[in-house]
C-alpha cells in the first residue's frame, strides 16, 4: 500500500471548514504525513491578514497534534490560473 506523504487542506478558515480541518490534522498526525494548509483570499489587505492568522492557527494546532505542517495564504481568486 502506498504511503501518504502530503495532505493538502484547502480551507476558507471559516466555521464550515472546521470538520475538514480536524480530519486533515488527525490524518496527518496519525499517518506521519506532512500537512499543507492553503487558503485563497481576494479583497482588502485586512481580509488577507485575518486569513493568514487563521491559517497559522490551523498550522499550530497541527504541530501540537504531532504533524509536520506549513501554511500558505494566496491572494487572488480561487479560480484564477
PESULPE-V416546 format. One record per backbone hydrogen bond with DSSP energy under -0.5 kcal/mol. NH is the residue of the N-H (numbers start at 1). CO is the residue of the C=O. Records with the same first field share a line. If there is no record, write none. Layout:
# PESULPE-V416546
NH=CO  CO
This chain:
# PESULPE-V416546
5=3
7=34
9=7  36
10=8
11=9  38
17=14
18=15
21=17
22=18
23=19
24=20
25=21
26=22
27=23
28=24
29=25
30=26
31=27
32=28
33=28
34=5
35=68
36=7  34
37=35  70
38=9  36
39=72
41=74
47=44
48=44
49=45
50=46
51=47
52=48
53=49
54=50
55=51
56=52
57=53
58=54
59=55
60=56
61=57
62=58
63=59
64=60
65=61
66=63
67=62
68=33
69=67
70=35
72=37
74=39  72
76=41
80=77
